[in-house]
Amino acid sequence: MSNELQPIVAVGRNCWRIERASEARMIVDAAAYYRIIAEAMQRARRRIFIVGWDFDTRITLAPDREGSYHESLGHFFIELARERPGRQIDILKWNFGALKQFLSLRASYWLLRWWLAPPINFKFDGAHPKGCSHHQKIVVLDDSLAACGGIDIAMRRWDTREHAPDDECRTTPNGKPYAPWHDVTMLLRGEIAGALGDLGRERWRVATRRDLEPLEDCRDDWPEDLEPHFTDVDVAIARTRAAWDDLEEVRENEALVIDMIEHCRRFAYIENQYFTSPKIAAAICTRLAEDDPPEIVLVMPRTADGWLESVAMDGTRQKLMQAISNGTGGENFRIYVPVNAADTDIYVHAKVAIVDDRFLRVGSSNLNNRSMGLDSECDVVVDAGLPHNAGRGLEERIAGLRRDLMAEHLDVEVEAIAALEQEGKGLVEVIEALRGEGKTLTLLEMKDLSGTEQFIADHELLDPEDTEEMFEPLARKTLRQRWRETRTRFRDRFSRSA
């Protein structure tokens, strides 16, 4: 591979658009995000636009502090409507589970109040093939400030970076405690926000058959006392979308994941909820088998959230993990699970990838088949190889963000990680040297699968690659067949790019 830093992102190949961000910041965990986005919503002048997988009117954005957004989300939005009646509040939520919104008296009450409030326009999105989902998590304010990542404004998402045991604020609207939750999003200002607004408006048109007009000459301020991680930086947008109506299938996220693995030289640090895509696993295995392989570390939950997800996802992950670990270069591959001070698993919902400290990706897409070709997804990428970004020290800033994430999981200071890296230690060596008791990273154990788990994993039930396979899971190729075919293709492709 060439030593010259070249961009990984390319419009038309693995991303939709590349636009300028005057400021950008990675925000870790929902306690910080909810506070920041609530204050930004209060400042918005003409439109608050939310596109999401889930949205719950009963939660509070700030259980840990006072303020107008300390009350329920339903109450907060009514206050927003009262403060500026001329400001639109447009909300688009995936329609799955819409019925449960009306089974709760509290949720129904706030939805009725919203329906009676002229500025608030709440719609459900079912404009996709059966079995697919609308999975993007985007907030756009005045087409000038936007958030894009993995954090839903929903129940059981709020948590601090400490992920403290028995945090009294980490409860559902009914007062039931839930497990620690780790998540990440990006806050962006400038032309990139307008592009995310374009994406959201397209989604709105498809779901509602109505248009939302773009805003002009409207500029929101960057939040006070919030230091951006990047200024004047080009950011790429990568999408996933199943074919629907007049819209073609889009698989930019899948292409981008494979490209970033192919061009990874030293390491890839990845946080993700799922790992069940045989294409991605084959790309990792192929890259690790080459001369001078990189290290690839995944930080993930121990089990998927929910019984059905666990049955569908965990067994497949086990088979892929074992195939990679037992192959050439498998010693350079690790999956870690974070735990808090009480040794309770921290659920990883974040979707982050950092490659060689020159490429940062934050979004909604998981490393499973659904996110690569079925569900609507949106990721944003800072690539230091882009011409406008090159030679401006972005690599050190990205390295700082990676160390910050690792320090949160390992419960150490960022300086401890930097010091070991300056000694020449690799990613796995650093983690192994610093993980210990209490809040730390634990290795995901390999285990034997039952007959049922083997069958589900082999046929990738509930995780098809495209809409044609959705309802014919037993007729399609098995996990092993996909693995072999993809490995052969990637060996040829990667060797040509070396």
C-alpha positions as CSV (number, residue, x, y, z in Angstrom):
1,M,0.0,0.0,0.0
2,S,1.1,3.5,-0.8
3,N,2.4,5.6,2.2
4,E,0.8,8.7,0.8
5,L,-2.4,9.6,2.7
6,Q,-5.3,9.2,0.3
7,P,-9.0,9.7,1.1
8,I,-11.1,6.6,1.8
9,V,-14.4,8.4,1.0
10,A,-15.4,9.0,-2.6
11,V,-18.7,10.4,-3.7
12,G,-20.7,7.9,-5.8
13,R,-18.7,5.0,-4.5
14,N,-19.1,4.9,-0.7
15,C,-20.7,8.2,0.2
16,W,-23.5,10.4,-1.0
17,R,-22.1,13.9,-0.5
18,I,-19.1,15.7,1.0
19,E,-19.9,19.1,2.6
20,R,-18.2,21.6,4.8
21,A,-18.7,21.8,8.6
22,S,-17.7,25.1,10.2
23,E,-17.6,23.2,13.5
24,A,-18.0,19.6,14.5
25,R,-17.9,17.7,17.8
26,M,-18.3,14.1,18.8
27,I,-20.7,13.8,21.7
28,V,-20.5,10.7,24.0
29,D,-23.5,9.3,25.8
30,A,-27.0,10.7,26.0
31,A,-26.7,12.7,29.2
32,A,-24.5,15.2,27.4
33,Y,-26.3,15.0,24.1
34,Y,-29.8,15.5,25.5
35,R,-28.7,18.7,27.4
36,I,-26.8,20.1,24.3
37,I,-29.6,19.4,21.8
38,A,-32.3,20.6,24.2
39,E,-30.6,24.0,24.6
40,A,-30.0,24.1,20.8
41,M,-33.7,23.4,20.2
42,Q,-34.6,26.4,22.4
43,R,-32.4,28.6,20.3
44,A,-33.7,27.4,16.9
45,R,-35.5,30.1,15.1
46,R,-37.6,28.6,12.3
47,R,-37.5,24.8,12.3
48,I,-36.8,21.8,14.6
49,F,-36.6,18.7,12.4
50,I,-36.2,15.2,13.9
51,V,-35.9,12.0,12.0
52,G,-35.7,8.9,14.2
53,W,-36.0,5.2,14.8
54,D,-37.8,5.8,18.1
55,F,-39.2,8.8,20.0
56,D,-40.8,8.8,23.4
57,T,-42.9,11.7,24.7
58,R,-42.7,10.4,28.3
59,I,-38.9,10.7,28.8
60,T,-37.1,13.7,30.2
61,L,-34.0,15.1,28.5
62,A,-32.4,16.1,31.8
63,P,-33.3,13.9,34.7
64,D,-30.1,15.1,36.4
65,R,-30.8,18.8,36.4
66,E,-33.5,21.5,36.5
67,G,-34.6,23.5,33.5
68,S,-37.5,23.8,31.1
69,Y,-36.4,20.5,29.5
70,H,-36.4,18.8,32.9
71,E,-40.0,17.9,32.4
72,S,-41.2,15.2,30.0
73,L,-40.4,15.5,26.3
74,G,-44.0,16.0,25.6
75,H,-44.2,19.0,27.9
76,F,-40.9,20.4,26.6
77,F,-42.1,20.5,23.0
78,I,-45.4,22.1,24.0
79,E,-43.3,24.8,25.7
80,L,-41.2,25.2,22.5
81,A,-44.4,25.6,20.5
82,R,-45.6,28.3,22.9
83,E,-42.4,30.2,23.0
84,R,-42.2,30.6,19.2
85,P,-45.5,29.8,17.5
86,G,-43.9,30.5,14.1
87,R,-41.2,27.9,14.5
88,Q,-42.0,24.5,12.9
89,I,-41.5,21.3,14.8
90,D,-41.5,18.4,12.4
91,I,-41.0,14.9,13.8
92,L,-40.7,11.7,11.7
93,K,-40.7,8.4,13.6
94,W,-40.5,4.8,12.3
95,N,-44.1,3.4,12.4
96,F,-43.2,0.1,14.1
97,G,-44.4,0.2,17.6
98,A,-46.6,3.2,16.9
99,L,-49.5,1.4,18.6
100,K,-47.7,1.3,21.9
101,Q,-47.6,5.1,21.8
102,F,-51.4,5.0,22.2
103,L,-51.5,2.2,24.8
104,S,-49.9,4.5,27.4
105,L,-52.2,7.1,28.8
106,R,-49.3,9.5,29.3
107,A,-47.9,9.1,25.8
108,S,-51.5,9.4,24.3
109,Y,-52.1,12.6,26.3
110,W,-48.9,14.3,25.0
111,L,-49.6,13.1,21.4
112,L,-53.0,14.7,21.6
113,R,-51.6,17.9,23.0
114,W,-49.1,17.9,20.1
115,W,-51.8,17.3,17.6
116,L,-53.7,20.4,18.9
117,A,-50.5,22.5,18.8
118,P,-50.3,24.1,15.2
119,P,-46.4,24.3,15.1
120,I,-46.0,20.5,15.9
121,N,-46.2,18.1,13.0
122,F,-45.7,14.4,14.1
123,K,-45.7,11.7,11.4
124,F,-45.0,8.0,11.3
125,D,-42.7,6.5,8.6
126,G,-43.7,3.2,7.1
127,A,-42.4,3.9,3.6
128,H,-40.1,0.9,3.1
129,P,-40.4,-2.8,2.2
130,K,-41.9,-5.1,4.7
131,G,-39.4,-6.2,7.3
132,C,-37.2,-3.2,6.9
133,S,-36.9,-0.3,9.4
134,H,-36.3,3.4,9.4
135,H,-33.1,3.5,11.6
136,Q,-31.6,7.0,11.1
137,K,-31.1,9.3,14.1
138,I,-30.9,12.8,12.9
139,V,-31.9,16.3,14.3
140,V,-31.6,19.3,12.0
141,L,-32.2,22.9,13.4
142,D,-32.8,25.7,10.9
143,D,-30.8,23.7,8.3
144,S,-27.7,25.1,9.9
145,L,-27.0,22.9,13.0
146,A,-27.4,19.1,13.0
147,A,-26.8,16.0,15.0
148,C,-26.3,12.6,13.4
149,G,-25.3,9.4,15.1
150,G,-26.6,6.5,17.1
151,I,-28.6,8.2,19.9
152,D,-32.4,8.0,19.8
153,I,-34.5,10.4,21.8
154,A,-36.1,7.5,23.4
155,M,-36.5,5.4,26.6
156,R,-33.6,3.6,28.2
157,R,-31.0,5.7,26.4
158,W,-30.0,8.4,29.0
159,D,-26.7,7.7,30.8
160,T,-23.6,9.5,31.9
161,R,-20.0,8.6,30.9
162,E,-19.5,7.1,34.4
163,H,-22.2,4.5,33.8
164,A,-22.5,4.5,37.6
165,P,-24.1,1.5,39.3
166,D,-27.6,2.2,40.6
167,D,-27.8,5.7,39.1
168,E,-31.1,7.0,40.3
169,C,-31.6,9.0,37.1
170,R,-31.2,5.9,34.9
171,T,-34.9,4.8,35.1
172,T,-37.8,4.5,32.7
173,P,-40.8,6.8,32.8
174,N,-42.5,4.2,35.0
175,G,-39.6,4.3,37.5
176,K,-38.0,1.0,36.5
177,P,-34.1,1.0,36.5
178,Y,-32.3,-0.1,33.3
179,A,-28.8,-1.2,32.6
180,P,-25.9,1.2,31.7
181,W,-26.0,2.4,28.1
182,H,-23.2,3.8,25.9
183,D,-23.8,5.8,22.8
184,V,-22.2,8.4,20.4
185,T,-23.4,11.1,18.0
186,M,-21.9,14.0,16.1
187,L,-22.9,17.6,16.3
188,L,-22.3,19.6,13.1
189,R,-22.7,23.1,11.9
190,G,-22.6,24.6,8.4
191,E,-23.3,23.3,5.0
192,I,-23.2,19.7,6.2
193,A,-26.3,20.4,8.3
194,G,-28.1,21.6,5.2
195,A,-27.2,18.4,3.5
196,L,-28.6,16.3,6.4
197,G,-31.7,18.5,6.1
198,D,-32.0,17.5,2.4
199,L,-31.7,13.9,3.4
200,G,-34.4,14.3,6.1
201,R,-36.7,16.1,3.7
202,E,-36.4,13.4,1.1
203,R,-37.4,10.9,3.8
204,W,-40.3,13.1,4.8
205,R,-41.5,13.3,1.2
206,V,-41.4,9.6,0.8
207,A,-43.2,8.9,4.1
208,T,-45.8,11.6,3.9
209,R,-46.2,12.5,0.2
210,R,-45.7,16.1,1.2
211,D,-42.7,18.4,0.8
212,L,-40.8,20.4,3.5
213,E,-39.3,23.4,1.9
214,P,-35.6,24.1,2.7
215,L,-34.7,27.1,4.7
216,E,-32.6,30.0,3.5
217,D,-30.6,32.7,5.3
218,C,-31.1,31.1,8.7
219,R,-28.0,30.4,10.8
220,D,-28.0,28.9,14.3
221,D,-25.1,29.6,16.6
222,W,-22.7,27.0,17.8
223,P,-23.6,26.1,21.5
224,E,-21.8,28.4,24.0
225,D,-19.0,26.7,26.1
226,L,-18.9,23.7,23.7
227,E,-15.4,23.4,22.2
228,P,-15.6,21.9,18.7
229,H,-13.2,19.0,17.9
230,F,-13.0,20.1,14.3
231,T,-13.4,23.5,12.6
232,D,-13.6,24.2,8.8
233,V,-13.6,20.5,7.9
234,D,-15.1,18.5,5.1
235,V,-17.5,15.7,6.2
236,A,-18.9,12.9,4.1
237,I,-22.4,11.4,4.4
238,A,-22.9,7.7,3.8
239,R,-26.4,6.1,3.5
240,T,-28.2,2.8,3.4
241,R,-31.6,2.4,1.9
242,A,-33.7,-0.4,0.4
243,A,-35.3,0.1,-2.9
244,W,-38.8,1.6,-2.5
245,D,-41.3,3.2,-4.8
246,D,-39.2,5.5,-7.1
247,L,-36.1,5.3,-4.8
248,E,-33.2,3.0,-5.8
249,E,-31.3,0.8,-3.3
250,V,-28.3,2.5,-1.7
251,R,-25.4,0.5,0.0
252,E,-22.9,3.2,0.6
253,N,-22.3,2.2,4.2
254,E,-21.4,-1.3,3.2
255,A,-19.0,-0.1,0.6
256,L,-17.4,2.3,3.1
257,V,-16.9,-0.3,5.8
258,I,-15.2,-2.7,3.4
259,D,-13.1,0.2,2.0
260,M,-11.9,1.3,5.4
261,I,-10.9,-2.3,6.3
262,E,-9.1,-2.7,3.0
263,H,-7.1,0.5,3.5
264,C,-6.5,0.0,7.2
265,R,-2.7,0.0,7.8
266,R,-2.1,0.0,11.6
267,F,-5.4,-0.5,13.4
268,A,-9.2,-0.1,13.4
269,Y,-11.0,0.8,16.6
270,I,-14.7,0.0,16.3
271,E,-17.6,0.4,18.6
272,N,-20.8,-1.3,17.4
273,Q,-24.0,-3.0,18.5
274,Y,-23.9,-6.0,16.1
275,F,-21.3,-8.0,14.1
276,T,-23.1,-10.4,11.8
277,S,-22.2,-9.4,8.3
278,P,-20.2,-12.2,6.6
279,K,-18.9,-9.7,4.0
280,I,-17.4,-7.5,6.7
281,A,-16.0,-10.4,8.5
282,A,-14.5,-11.8,5.3
283,A,-12.9,-8.4,4.6
284,I,-11.4,-8.4,8.1
285,C,-10.1,-12.0,7.8
286,T,-8.6,-11.2,4.3
287,R,-6.8,-8.1,5.6
288,L,-5.5,-9.9,8.6
289,A,-4.1,-12.7,6.5
290,E,-1.9,-10.2,4.5
291,D,1.7,-9.3,5.2
292,D,2.0,-6.8,8.1
293,P,-1.6,-7.0,9.2
294,P,-3.3,-4.3,11.3
295,E,-5.0,-4.8,14.7
296,I,-8.8,-4.7,14.7
297,V,-10.6,-4.2,18.0
298,L,-14.3,-4.2,18.4
299,V,-16.1,-2.9,21.6
300,M,-19.6,-4.4,21.8
301,P,-22.3,-5.6,24.1
302,R,-22.0,-9.1,25.5
303,T,-25.5,-10.0,24.2
304,A,-27.9,-8.2,21.9
305,D,-30.7,-6.2,23.5
306,G,-33.9,-8.3,23.6
307,W,-34.5,-12.0,23.4
308,L,-35.2,-12.1,19.6
309,E,-32.2,-9.9,18.8
310,S,-30.0,-12.1,21.0
311,V,-31.1,-15.3,19.3
312,A,-30.7,-13.8,15.8
313,M,-27.4,-12.0,16.3
314,D,-25.2,-13.5,19.0
315,G,-24.8,-16.9,17.4
316,T,-23.7,-15.5,14.1
317,R,-21.3,-13.2,15.8
318,Q,-19.8,-16.2,17.6
319,K,-19.2,-18.1,14.3
320,L,-17.7,-15.1,12.6
321,M,-15.5,-14.3,15.6
322,Q,-14.2,-17.8,15.7
323,A,-13.5,-18.0,12.0
324,I,-11.5,-14.8,12.2
325,S,-9.6,-15.7,15.4
326,N,-8.7,-19.1,14.1
327,G,-7.5,-17.8,10.7
328,T,-4.1,-16.3,9.7
329,G,-3.5,-13.1,11.7
330,G,-6.4,-13.9,14.1
331,E,-4.2,-12.9,17.1
332,N,-4.7,-9.3,15.9
333,F,-8.4,-9.4,16.3
334,R,-10.3,-8.8,19.6
335,I,-13.8,-8.2,20.8
336,Y,-14.2,-6.5,24.2
337,V,-17.2,-5.9,26.4
338,P,-17.3,-2.9,28.7
339,V,-18.5,-3.3,32.3
340,N,-19.0,-0.7,35.1
341,A,-17.7,-0.6,38.6
342,A,-20.3,-3.1,39.8
343,D,-19.2,-5.6,37.0
344,T,-22.5,-4.9,35.2
345,D,-22.3,-5.0,31.4
346,I,-22.6,-1.6,29.7
347,Y,-24.7,-2.0,26.6
348,V,-22.9,-0.6,23.5
349,H,-25.3,1.1,21.1
350,A,-22.7,3.3,19.6
351,K,-21.6,3.0,15.9
352,V,-18.1,4.4,15.7
353,A,-15.1,3.5,13.6
354,I,-11.6,5.0,13.8
355,V,-9.0,3.8,11.4
356,D,-5.3,4.7,11.8
357,D,-6.3,7.9,13.6
358,R,-7.0,9.4,10.1
359,F,-10.6,8.4,9.6
360,L,-13.5,8.9,12.0
361,R,-17.0,7.5,11.3
362,V,-20.1,8.1,13.5
363,G,-23.6,7.1,12.6
364,S,-26.6,4.8,12.9
365,S,-25.4,1.7,10.9
366,N,-24.5,-1.5,12.6
367,L,-22.1,-4.2,11.2
368,N,-25.0,-6.5,10.3
369,N,-26.7,-7.3,7.0
370,R,-29.8,-5.1,7.7
371,S,-27.7,-2.0,8.2
372,M,-25.8,-2.7,5.0
373,G,-28.7,-3.0,2.6
374,L,-32.2,-3.0,4.2
375,D,-32.7,-0.4,6.9
376,S,-32.4,3.4,6.3
377,E,-29.1,4.5,7.8
378,C,-27.0,7.6,7.9
379,D,-23.3,7.9,8.9
380,V,-21.0,10.9,8.9
381,V,-17.3,10.7,8.3
382,V,-14.2,12.9,8.9
383,D,-11.5,11.7,6.5
384,A,-8.1,13.4,7.0
385,G,-7.1,12.3,3.5
386,L,-9.6,14.6,1.8
387,P,-7.8,17.5,0.0
388,H,-9.4,20.2,2.2
389,N,-8.6,18.3,5.4
390,A,-5.1,17.1,4.6
391,G,-2.1,18.6,6.4
392,R,-4.1,20.3,9.1
393,G,-3.5,18.0,12.1
394,L,-6.8,16.1,12.0
395,E,-5.0,12.9,12.8
396,E,-4.0,14.0,16.3
397,R,-7.5,15.2,17.0
398,I,-9.0,11.9,15.9
399,A,-6.4,10.1,18.0
400,G,-7.5,12.2,21.0
401,L,-11.1,11.1,20.5
402,R,-10.1,7.4,20.2
403,R,-8.1,7.6,23.4
404,D,-11.0,9.4,25.1
405,L,-13.4,6.6,24.3
406,M,-10.8,4.0,25.4
407,A,-10.2,5.9,28.6
408,E,-13.9,5.9,29.4
409,H,-14.2,2.1,29.0
410,L,-10.9,1.4,30.8
411,D,-11.5,4.0,33.6
412,V,-8.0,5.5,33.2
413,E,-6.7,8.9,32.2
414,V,-6.2,9.6,28.5
415,E,-2.5,10.4,29.3
416,A,-2.0,6.8,30.4
417,I,-3.1,5.5,27.0
418,A,-1.0,8.1,25.1
419,A,2.1,7.3,27.2
420,L,1.9,3.6,26.3
421,E,1.4,4.4,22.6
422,Q,4.4,6.6,22.7
423,E,6.4,3.6,23.9
424,G,5.4,1.9,20.7
425,K,2.7,-0.4,22.1
426,G,-0.1,-1.4,19.8
427,L,-3.8,-1.1,20.4
428,V,-4.3,-4.6,21.9
429,E,-1.2,-4.2,24.1
430,V,-2.5,-0.9,25.5
431,I,-5.9,-2.4,26.3
432,E,-4.4,-5.5,27.9
433,A,-1.9,-3.4,29.9
434,L,-4.7,-1.1,31.3
435,R,-7.7,-3.3,31.8
436,G,-8.2,-4.5,35.3
437,E,-10.9,-4.7,38.0
438,G,-14.0,-2.6,38.3
439,K,-15.0,-0.5,35.3
440,T,-13.0,-1.9,32.5
441,L,-13.0,-3.9,29.2
442,T,-13.5,-7.7,29.3
443,L,-12.9,-10.1,26.5
444,L,-15.9,-11.6,24.8
445,E,-15.7,-15.3,25.5
446,M,-15.9,-17.9,22.7
447,K,-18.5,-20.6,23.3
448,D,-20.0,-23.6,21.7
449,L,-23.4,-23.1,20.0
450,S,-26.5,-25.3,20.5
451,G,-28.1,-26.9,17.5
452,T,-30.8,-24.3,17.3
453,E,-28.2,-21.5,17.6
454,Q,-26.1,-23.1,14.8
455,F,-29.2,-23.3,12.5
456,I,-30.2,-19.7,13.1
457,A,-26.6,-18.5,12.6
458,D,-26.1,-20.6,9.4
459,H,-29.2,-19.2,7.8
460,E,-28.9,-15.7,9.2
461,L,-32.5,-15.6,10.3
462,L,-33.9,-12.1,10.8
463,D,-30.7,-10.6,9.3
464,P,-31.1,-11.0,5.5
465,E,-28.9,-9.2,3.0
466,D,-31.6,-7.8,0.8
467,T,-35.4,-7.6,0.4
468,E,-35.5,-10.7,-1.9
469,E,-34.1,-12.8,0.9
470,M,-36.5,-11.4,3.5
471,F,-39.1,-14.1,3.3
472,E,-37.0,-17.0,1.9
473,P,-34.3,-17.5,4.6
474,L,-33.9,-21.3,4.0
475,A,-33.6,-20.9,0.2
476,R,-30.6,-18.5,0.3
477,K,-27.0,-19.4,0.7
478,T,-25.7,-20.3,4.1
479,L,-23.3,-18.2,6.2
480,R,-20.4,-20.6,5.3
481,Q,-21.2,-20.3,1.5
482,R,-21.3,-16.5,1.7
483,W,-18.1,-16.5,3.7
484,R,-16.2,-18.6,1.1
485,E,-17.4,-16.7,-1.9
486,T,-16.6,-13.3,-0.3
487,R,-13.2,-14.3,0.9
488,T,-12.2,-15.4,-2.6
489,R,-13.4,-12.1,-4.0
490,F,-11.6,-10.0,-1.4
491,R,-8.3,-11.9,-1.7
492,D,-8.1,-10.9,-5.3
493,R,-9.3,-7.3,-4.7
494,F,-7.0,-6.6,-1.7
495,S,-4.0,-8.0,-3.4
496,R,-4.5,-5.7,-6.4
497,S,-4.7,-2.6,-4.1
498,A,-1.6,-3.5,-2.1
